[in-house]
């Protein structure tokens, strides 16, 4: 049975830990609200861009853009979006399980990572790391364009034959789903909508070929940018929930230790009273 001094020390230590996790929970909650707002507000633009591109492809006929054509390379490029820090539950672990359980041949994969955890995973698994980007707290659109230029350039040069992006899709504060999508080569059939012919008509001020080339590139930029926003929202949501669970567990442990402390203290008092009574009876 631990002594009362040891129990007091443990209770104090756990209370200090709960104060830290509570503070981290509040910080994560503040960042989470902003990141969630950015991720959710970016989705309508992606939908409108997808619809516009669908209309343009439907009216353009055969597409000869190099981002649509396949090449002979057997290597696969994988953009892996993860976090820089820990304490976000199984968020990163689910991403790694997703890629390990996929049908992709990782021995022929080239990784482009954004986030230290993803980079460390690639290094530990002895896969080829082509480039690593810092997962900045504030997401800028240029982060997506830099990634797109790199992977698109490697695809157009024939260094890689396909490009996938792996990221945690933000569903809700309690749910983040590891998502693996192929983004290059672009598949027009997957962009075309069943109701593409029923939408409003478009007036083209420039040639359809140049507009299609710009929209296909911009479509890739938006896909990567939205995935980075989803990653940020998922990260802060997972961290907030993890820190909340840690705080609740610490409070529960303090409550259990307090009961134990009170029991040990009561036993000590009872023992002392018994000794005093025994000593008093002996003196009579």
C-alpha positions in Angstrom: 0.0 0.0 0.0 1.5 3.4 -1.0 2.1 6.0 1.7 0.0 9.1 2.0 3.1 11.2 1.0 3.5 9.2 -2.2 -0.2 9.4 -3.0 -0.2 13.2 -2.5 2.8 13.5 -4.8 1.1 11.4 -7.5 -2.1 13.4 -7.2 -0.2 16.7 -7.5 1.7 15.4 -10.5 -1.4 14.2 -12.4 -3.2 17.5 -11.6 -0.3 19.4 -13.2 -0.5 17.1 -16.2 -4.2 17.7 -16.6 -3.7 21.4 -16.5 -1.2 21.1 -19.4 -3.5 18.8 -21.5 -6.5 21.2 -20.7 -4.5 24.1 -22.0 -3.4 22.2 -25.1 -7.1 21.2 -25.7 -8.2 24.9 -25.6 -5.4 25.9 -28.0 -6.3 23.0 -30.4 -10.0 24.0 -30.2 -9.2 27.5 -31.2 -7.1 26.4 -34.2 -9.7 23.7 -35.0 -12.5 26.2 -35.5 -10.4 28.3 -38.0 -9.1 25.2 -39.8 -12.6 23.7 -40.1 -14.0 26.9 -41.5 -11.3 27.1 -44.1 -11.7 23.5 -45.2 -15.5 23.7 -45.4 -15.6 27.1 -47.1 -13.2 25.8 -49.8 -15.4 22.9 -50.8 -18.1 24.9 -52.8 -15.4 26.4 -55.0 -14.1 22.9 -55.7 -17.6 21.8 -56.7 -18.1 24.8 -59.0 -14.7 24.3 -60.6 -15.4 20.6 -61.2 -18.8 21.5 -62.8 -17.2 24.1 -65.0 -14.5 21.7 -66.1 -17.1 19.1 -66.8 -19.0 21.5 -69.1 -15.8 22.4 -70.9 -14.7 18.9 -71.5 -18.1 17.9 -72.7 -18.0 20.7 -75.4 -14.3 20.2 -76.3 -14.5 16.7 -77.7 -11.2 14.8 -77.8 -8.6 16.1 -75.3 -4.9 16.2 -76.2 -3.5 17.7 -73.0 -0.3 16.0 -71.7 -1.8 15.8 -68.2 -4.5 13.5 -69.5 -2.2 11.1 -71.5 -0.4 8.2 -69.9 3.3 7.5 -70.1 5.3 4.3 -70.0 6.9 4.8 -66.5 6.0 2.2 -63.9 6.9 4.4 -61.0 4.2 5.9 -58.9 4.3 9.3 -57.2 2.6 9.7 -53.9 1.9 13.0 -52.2 1.7 12.2 -48.5 0.1 14.9 -46.3 0.6 14.4 -42.5 1.3 16.4 -39.4 4.5 17.8 -38.0 3.6 17.1 -34.3 2.3 14.1 -32.4 -0.6 14.0 -29.8 -3.3 13.7 -32.5 -4.5 10.2 -31.9 -4.3 7.6 -34.7 -4.5 10.3 -37.4 -1.1 9.6 -38.9 -1.2 5.9 -38.2 -4.4 5.5 -40.2 -2.7 7.2 -43.1 0.3 4.8 -43.0 -2.0 1.8 -42.7 -4.0 3.1 -45.7 -0.9 3.3 -47.9 0.5 -0.1 -46.7 -2.8 -1.8 -47.3 -3.2 -0.3 -50.8 -2.6 -2.1 -54.1 0.3 0.3 -55.0 3.8 -1.1 -55.4 5.7 0.8 -52.7 9.0 -0.5 -54.0 8.4 1.5 -57.1 6.9 4.5 -55.4 8.3 8.0 -55.1 7.1 10.0 -52.1 6.5 13.8 -51.9 5.8 14.5 -48.2 4.3 17.5 -46.4 4.7 17.0 -42.7 7.5 15.6 -40.5 5.5 12.5 -39.5 5.0 11.4 -43.2 8.7 12.1 -43.9 9.8 9.9 -41.0 7.5 7.1 -42.1 9.0 7.1 -45.6 12.5 7.1 -44.2 11.8 4.3 -41.7 10.1 2.2 -44.4 13.2 2.7 -46.7 11.1 4.1 -49.5 12.3 6.7 -52.0 11.7 10.3 -50.7 11.9 12.7 -53.6 10.9 15.9 -51.7 9.8 17.1 -48.3 7.8 20.3 -47.5 7.2 22.0 -44.2 3.7 21.7 -42.9 3.2 25.4 -42.1 0.5 26.5 -39.6 -1.0 29.0 -42.1 -1.8 27.3 -45.4 -1.0 29.3 -48.5 -2.1 28.5 -52.1 1.5 28.7 -53.2 2.2 25.5 -51.1 -0.2 23.6 -53.4 1.2 25.1 -56.6 4.7 24.2 -55.6 3.7 20.6 -55.0 1.8 20.5 -58.3 4.7 21.9 -60.3 7.0 19.3 -58.9 4.8 16.3 -59.4 3.4 17.4 -62.8 7.0 18.1 -64.0 8.1 14.6 -63.0 5.1 13.1 -64.7 5.6 15.1 -67.9 9.3 14.2 -68.0 8.4 10.5 -67.7 10.0 10.0 -64.3 6.7 8.8 -62.8 3.6 7.3 -64.5 0.9 8.1 -61.9 0.4 10.6 -59.1 -1.7 9.8 -56.0 -2.4 12.0 -53.0 -3.0 10.6 -49.5 -4.5 12.8 -46.8 -7.0 12.7 -43.9 -10.3 13.9 -45.1 -12.2 15.9 -42.5 -15.7 14.5 -42.0 -16.4 15.9 -38.5 -14.7 16.7 -35.3 -14.9 13.1 -34.3 -14.2 11.5 -37.7 -11.2 11.9 -40.1 -10.9 9.4 -43.0 -7.6 8.5 -44.6 -8.2 9.1 -48.4 -6.1 8.0 -51.3 -6.9 9.6 -54.7 -5.3 9.4 -58.2 -4.9 12.9 -59.5 -2.5 12.4 -62.5 -3.1 11.5 -65.2 -6.4 13.3 -65.1 -9.3 11.1 -66.1 -11.9 13.2 -68.0 -14.5 10.4 -67.6 -14.4 10.9 -63.8 -14.8 14.6 -64.2 -17.7 14.5 -66.5 -21.1 14.8 -64.7 -24.2 12.9 -65.8 -26.1 16.2 -66.0 -23.3 18.1 -67.9 -25.5 18.7 -70.9 -28.3 20.1 -68.7 -26.4 22.9 -67.1 -26.3 26.5 -68.2 -24.4 27.3 -71.4 -20.9 28.9 -71.4 -19.6 31.8 -73.5 -15.9 31.4 -74.3 -13.8 34.6 -74.7 -10.6 32.6 -75.3 -9.9 29.4 -77.2 -11.3 26.3 -75.6 -7.9 24.6 -75.8 -6.1 27.3 -73.8 -8.9 27.5 -71.3 -9.0 23.8 -70.9 -5.2 23.7 -70.4 -5.5 26.4 -67.6 -8.5 24.7 -65.9 -6.8 21.3 -65.9 -3.8 22.8 -64.2 -5.9 24.8 -61.8 -8.0 21.8 -61.0 -4.8 20.0 -59.8 -3.9 23.0 -57.7 -7.3 23.1 -56.1 -7.3 19.4 -55.4 -3.9 19.6 -53.6 -4.8 22.9 -51.8 -8.2 21.5 -50.5 -6.4 18.3 -49.4 -4.0 20.4 -47.3 -6.9 22.4 -45.8 -8.6 19.1 -45.0 -5.4 17.8 -43.3 -5.2 20.9 -41.1 -8.8 20.6 -40.0 -8.4 16.9 -39.3 -5.1 17.5 -37.4 -6.5 20.1 -35.0 -9.8 18.2 -34.5 -7.9 15.0 -33.7 -5.6 16.8 -31.3 -8.5 18.5 -29.5 -10.3 15.2 -29.0 -7.0 13.5 -27.8 -6.2 16.2 -25.3 -9.8 16.2 -24.1 -9.7 12.5 -23.5 -6.3 12.9 -21.7 -7.7 15.6 -19.4 -10.8 13.5 -18.6 -8.6 10.4 -17.9 -6.4 12.5 -15.6 -9.4 13.8 -13.7 -10.7 10.3 -13.3 -7.3 9.1 -12.1 -7.1 11.9 -9.6 -10.5 11.0 -8.2 -9.5 7.3 -7.8 -6.2 8.3 -6.1 -8.0 10.7 -3.8 -10.3 7.9 -2.7 -7.3 5.7 -2.1 -5.5 8.5 -0.2 -8.6 9.1 2.0 -8.8 5.3 2.7 -5.1 5.1 3.6 -5.3 8.2 5.8 -8.4 6.9 7.6 -6.6 3.6 8.3 -3.7 5.5 9.7 -5.9 7.6 12.0 -7.8 4.5 13.1 -4.6 2.7 13.9 -3.3 5.7 15.9 -6.5 5.9 17.8 -6.3 2.2 18.6 -2.8 2.6 19.8 -3.7 5.5 22.1 -6.7 3.6 23.5 -4.5 0.5 24.1 -1.8 2.6 25.8 -4.5 4.3 28.0 -5.9 1.0 29.1 -2.4 -0.2 29.9 -1.8 2.7 32.3 -5.0 2.1 34.3 
